[in-house]
Amino acid sequence: QVQLVESGGGLVQPGGSLELSCEASRDITSFNVMGWYRQAPGKQRELGAVIHTGGVKNYANFVQGRFILSRDIAYHSVYLQMNSLEPGDTAVYYCNAREGPREYWGQGTQVTVGQ
């Protein structure tokens, strides 16, 4: 079993930045995909940004160049640098990893964009 622990959420003003971190409880080189999803109130969970084993990254359309996903294998971690945040980015952000048929989720971290 793998634990994913997120950190870095919080309250930020529109136009501000936050960096989310996700640390896995063990080596992540066996993960096929790792990254971030989000779920806003009353909406379905949606993909934000993921990185594949070979380093290819996929970003959701709503990112529009504002978010940067990175990975540090030595620290078993992925990071999501979020810039130019908008109220519409308010959601719980979840770390996700897939390893063959297995899928792992973190507990989520709240991001709130407002005054």
Secondary structure as GFF3:
##gff-version 3
##sequence-region A 1 115
A	DSSP	beta_strand	4	7	.	.	.	ID=ss1
A	DSSP	beta_strand	10	12	.	.	.	ID=ss2
A	DSSP	beta_strand	18	24	.	.	.	ID=ss3
A	DSSP	beta_strand	33	39	.	.	.	ID=ss4
A	DSSP	beta_strand	46	52	.	.	.	ID=ss5
A	DSSP	beta_strand	57	59	.	.	.	ID=ss6
A	DSSP	three_ten_helix	61	63	.	.	.	ID=ss7
A	DSSP	beta_strand	67	72	.	.	.	ID=ss8
A	DSSP	three_ten_helix	73	75	.	.	.	ID=ss9
A	DSSP	beta_strand	77	82	.	.	.	ID=ss10
A	DSSP	three_ten_helix	87	89	.	.	.	ID=ss11
A	DSSP	beta_strand	91	99	.	.	.	ID=ss12
A	DSSP	beta_strand	102	105	.	.	.	ID=ss13
A	DSSP	beta_strand	109	113	.	.	.	ID=ss14
###
